[in-house]
Amino acid sequence: MDWSFLLMIVLAGVGTFLIRSLPLRLGGRQSKADPSRVSIWPRLFGAIGPAGVVSLLVVSLISLLRPEQMSLDLPPLLAGLAGVLLGRRWPGGIAGSTLTGVLAYGLCVAYVGV
């Protein structure tokens, strides 16, 4: 196994853990210390979440598209994105949108036969 690849996976996992755990730790300290004082941390970590989701989405989507088979790769990708958007509107929340997007992508892949 390539050690640089393993190191990249471990560093990505640690970074993801820190992005998710630091807002909870810092938010808890802020509210206990002085509730009237406004902190920049909630705004900062609130912006990191959507930026992280968009960057992961771009990296994931680019790897799914092959220029020589665009007619086979594009429909499942668009179906998955439409499923995420519909899931966000209808049941709401991150779990509903994720499950709806995965379901739409999987059904389209099964139909197209990629």
DOBA-208143 format. One line per 8 residues: number of its first residue (from 1); their letters; for each residue x, y, z of N, C-alpha, C. Coordinates in Angstrom, 3 decimals, decimal comma, padded with zeros to 6 digits. Layout:
<sites>
NUM	A	X/Y/Z/X/Y/Z/X/Y/Z | ... .
</sites>
This chain:
<sites>
1	MDWSFLLM	000,855/-001,188/000,000/000,000/000,000/000,000/000,891/001,237/000,000 | 000,451/002,241/-000,705/001,187/003,501/-000,790/000,970/004,302/000,495 | 002,052/004,595/001,207/001,953/005,279/002,498/001,489/006,718/002,353 | 001,816/007,369/001,242/001,361/008,754/001,064/-000,160/008,798/000,903 | -000,729/007,788/000,247/-002,183/007,710/000,107/-002,844/007,482/001,458 | -002,264/006,588/002,260/-002,788/006,324/003,593/-002,698/007,577/004,470 | -001,585/008,291/004,371/-001,420/009,532/005,134/-002,459/010,570/004,714 | -002,741/010,656/003,420/-003,745/011,600/002,936/-005,127/011,266/003,507 .
9	IVLAGVGT	-005,462/009,994/003,573/-006,752/009,580/004,118/-006,837/009,917/005,606 | -005,767/009,651/006,343/-005,761/009,946/007,778/-005,872/011,449/008,024 | -005,120/012,251/007,269/-005,189/013,704/007,432/-006,567/014,252/007,061 | -007,186/013,700/006,043/-008,540/014,130/005,681/-009,520/013,781/006,786 | -009,368/012,617/007,385/-010,238/012,229/008,497/-010,054/013,118/009,708 | -008,815/013,437/010,040/-008,546/014,326/011,177/-009,103/015,714/010,906 | -008,905/016,207/009,685/-009,446/017,526/009,335/-010,957/017,567/009,409 | -011,608/016,522/008,923/-013,063/016,452/008,997/-013,538/016,408/010,443 .
17	FLIRSLPL	-012,841/015,634/011,270/-013,199/015,562/012,683/-013,069/016,932/013,348 | -011,981/017,635/013,071/-011,778/018,947/013,686/-012,814/019,958/013,212 | -013,156/019,916/011,935/-014,164/020,843/011,422/-015,502/020,615/012,106 | -015,800/019,375/012,435/-017,086/019,070/013,073/-017,064/019,239/014,584 | -015,923/019,026/015,214/-015,896/019,081/016,675/-015,547/020,451/017,241 | -014,731/021,227/016,550/-014,338/022,530/017,085/-015,507/023,491/017,295 | -016,480/023,592/016,371/-017,601/024,499/016,644/-018,376/024,130/017,910 | -018,518/022,842/018,164/-019,240/022,426/019,362/-018,462/022,785/020,629 .
25	RLGGRQSK	-017,173/022,559/020,610/-016,353/022,878/021,785/-016,274/024,378/022,032 | -016,011/025,142/020,972/-015,878/026,590/021,144/-017,218/027,248/021,431 | -018,296/026,746/020,850/-019,622/027,302/021,113/-020,052/027,083/022,543 | -019,731/025,921/023,091/-020,082/025,628/024,476/-019,333/026,525/025,449 | -018,064/026,789/025,191/-017,277/027,671/026,059/-017,789/029,101/026,008 | -018,156/029,558/024,821/-018,595/030,945/024,657/-019,883/031,210/025,437 | -020,843/030,306/025,341/-022,121/030,547/026,000/-021,992/030,483/027,520 | -021,060/029,677/028,024/-020,874/029,580/029,466/-020,099/030,770/030,010 .
33	ADPSRVSI	-019,154/031,275/029,232/-018,287/032,343/029,721/-019,048/033,663/029,867 | -019,602/034,146/028,785/-020,318/035,422/028,808/-021,367/035,408/027,703 | -022,628/035,132/028,024/-023,651/035,003/026,988/-023,932/036,296/026,234 | -023,591/037,441/026,792/-023,885/038,703/026,115/-022,820/039,069/025,086 | -021,673/038,441/025,149/-020,580/038,763/024,248/-020,743/038,010/022,931 | -020,599/038,701/021,808/-020,755/038,097/020,492/-019,390/037,619/020,004 | -019,334/036,388/019,550/-018,081/035,804/019,095/-018,093/035,631/017,580 | -016,919/035,664/016,995/-016,796/035,456/015,557/-016,779/033,967/015,202 .
41	WPRLFGAI	-016,520/033,090/016,171/-016,395/031,668/015,900/-017,641/031,050/015,280 | -018,841/031,326/015,754/-020,007/030,707/015,105/-020,144/031,103/013,635 | -019,845/032,348/013,323/-019,931/032,779/011,917/-018,846/032,114/011,083 | -017,646/032,011/011,637/-016,537/031,404/010,913/-016,820/029,934/010,622 | -017,190/029,185/011,647/-017,457/027,771/011,440/-018,750/027,546/010,672 | -019,680/028,468/010,740/-020,888/028,374/009,933/-020,591/028,500/008,451 | -019,564/029,261/008,102/-019,174/029,411/006,701/-018,329/028,245/006,221 | -017,588/027,608/007,129/-016,747/026,481/006,737/-017,594/025,295/006,310 .
49	GPAGVVSL	-018,727/025,077/006,964/-019,583/023,944/006,627/-020,023/023,936/005,173 | -020,707/025,001/004,702/-021,116/025,025/003,294/-019,936/025,019/002,322 | -018,844/025,685/002,677/-017,669/025,685/001,800/-017,085/024,278/001,682 | -017,074/023,554/002,781/-016,577/022,183/002,742/-017,465/021,274/001,915 | -018,765/021,442/002,050/-019,705/020,631/001,277/-019,546/020,908/-000,212 | -019,434/022,176/-000,579/-019,291/022,526/-001,997/-017,975/021,997/-002,557 | -016,889/022,119/-001,804/-015,606/021,627/-002,316/-015,626/020,113/-002,480 | -016,212/019,392/-001,528/-016,323/017,939/-001,677/-017,219/017,566/-002,850 .
57	LVVSLISL	-018,282/018,330/-003,058/-019,184/018,071/-004,176/-018,464/018,256/-005,510 | -017,700/019,330/-005,630/-016,981/019,588/-006,887/-015,973/018,482/-007,163 | -015,209/018,090/-006,163/-014,218/017,024/-006,350/-014,893/015,714/-006,725 | -016,001/015,408/-006,079/-016,701/014,164/-006,370/-017,315/014,166/-007,762 | -017,898/015,281/-008,157/-018,576/015,330/-009,451/-017,593/015,304/-010,607 | -016,472/015,959/-010,467/-015,487/015,963/-011,551/-014,971/014,561/-011,810 | -014,783/013,789/-010,749/-014,258/012,440/-010,943/-015,290/011,504/-011,571 | -016,565/011,850/-011,517/-017,597/010,990/-012,094/-017,787/011,200/-013,593 .
65	LRPEQMSL	-017,364/012,327/-014,115/-017,585/012,630/-015,526/-016,390/012,203/-016,374 | -016,670/011,391/-017,360/-015,646/010,982/-018,323/-016,012/011,609/-019,663 | -015,108/012,376/-020,254/-015,443/013,072/-021,508/-015,881/012,126/-022,629 | -015,315/010,926/-022,686/-015,660/010,018/-023,781/-017,018/009,350/-023,580 | -017,561/009,382/-022,361/-018,870/008,771/-022,097/-019,791/009,747/-021,374 | -019,810/010,971/-021,820/-020,600/012,010/-021,157/-022,092/011,695/-021,197 | -022,570/011,071/-022,271/-024,004/010,773/-022,369/-024,437/009,700/-021,362 | -023,508/008,875/-020,907/-023,832/007,875/-019,891/-023,599/008,399/-018,477 .
73	DLPPLLAG	-022,634/009,269/-018,309/-022,277/009,745/-016,971/-023,122/010,921/-016,488 | -023,567/011,762/-017,391/-024,263/012,980/-016,993/-025,666/012,748/-016,421 | -026,504/011,869/-016,993/-027,855/011,687/-016,422/-027,879/011,245/-014,956 | -027,075/010,247/-014,527/-027,104/009,903/-013,104/-026,626/011,045/-012,211 | -025,650/011,784/-012,694/-025,145/012,913/-011,922/-026,221/013,977/-011,729 | -026,912/014,306/-012,799/-027,986/015,306/-012,707/-029,159/014,779/-011,883 | -029,446/013,485/-011,993/-030,527/012,900/-011,191/-030,178/012,953/-009,704 | -028,930/012,681/-009,372/-028,510/012,757/-007,977/-028,606/014,169/-007,426 .
81	LAGVLLGR	-028,176/015,155/-008,213/-028,281/016,549/-007,774/-029,740/016,972/-007,618 | -030,584/016,558/-008,574/-032,009/016,880/-008,470/-032,622/016,210/-007,239 | -032,185/014,988/-006,948/-032,673/014,304/-005,760/-032,281/015,021/-004,480 | -031,067/015,537/-004,437/-030,625/016,295/-003,259/-031,477/017,555/-003,091 | -031,716/018,252/-004,191/-032,520/019,473/-004,111/-033,959/019,167/-003,703 | -034,542/018,124/-004,285/-035,904/017,754/-003,903/-035,968/017,283/-002,456 | -034,977/016,525/-002,044/-034,940/016,056/-000,666/-034,770/017,188/000,318 | -034,089/018,220/-000,080/-033,913/019,383/000,796/-035,223/020,144/000,956 .
89	RWPGGIAG	-036,020/020,185/-000,107/-037,291/020,916/-000,045/-038,396/020,108/000,622 | -038,484/018,820/000,270/-039,622/018,043/000,751/-039,447/017,571/002,190 | -038,582/016,592/002,505/-038,501/016,214/003,916/-037,662/017,196/004,728 | -036,772/017,902/004,078/-035,919/018,844/004,792/-034,812/018,134/005,539 | -033,819/018,888/005,902/-032,712/018,332/006,663/-031,683/017,659/005,785 | -030,539/017,420/006,364/-029,426/016,840/005,620/-029,643/015,354/005,338 | -030,270/014,648/006,244/-030,468/013,208/006,047/-031,442/012,936/004,902 | -032,549/013,682/004,866/-033,522/013,483/003,801/-032,958/013,815/002,433 .
97	STLTGVLA	-032,216/014,896/002,342/-031,647/015,278/001,048/-030,569/014,294/000,610 | -029,769/013,796/001,550/-028,738/012,824/001,195/-029,353/011,520/000,707 | -030,328/011,017/001,429/-030,957/009,755/001,035/-031,700/009,878/-000,286 | -032,371/010,991/-000,495/-033,092/011,195/-001,758/-032,118/011,290/-002,927 | -031,022/011,990/-002,726/-030,016/012,106/-003,786/-029,378/010,772/-004,119 | -029,042/009,988/-003,101/-028,442/008,672/-003,330/-029,431/007,753/-004,036 | -030,674/007,794/-003,627/-031,698/006,965/-004,255/-031,882/007,343/-005,731 | -031,966/008,633/-006,020/-032,136/009,075/-007,407/-030,924/008,694/-008,258 .
105	YGLCVAYV	-029,730/008,870/-007,709/-028,505/008,510/-008,438/-028,471/007,004/-008,697 | -028,750/006,210/-007,685/-028,710/004,765/-007,843/-029,734/004,248/-008,844 | -030,953/004,796/-008,795/-031,976/004,376/-009,757/-031,590/004,741/-011,189 | -031,004/005,909/-011,342/-030,610/006,340/-012,685/-029,430/005,505/-013,202 | -028,495/005,175/-012,325/-027,387/004,318/-012,736/-027,912/002,948/-013,151 | -028,860/002,411/-012,412/-029,446/001,113/-012,749/-030,190/001,185/-014,082 | -030,857/002,302/-014,338/-031,617/002,457/-015,580/-030,689/002,651/-016,784 | -029,695/003,524/-016,631/-028,778/003,811/-017,736/-027,818/002,644/-017,944 .
113	GV	-027,416/001,993/-016,862/-026,501/000,855/-016,972/-025,055/001,268/-017,104 | -024,636/002,220/-016,295/-023,239/002,710/-016,371/-022,297/001,656/-015,878 .
</sites>
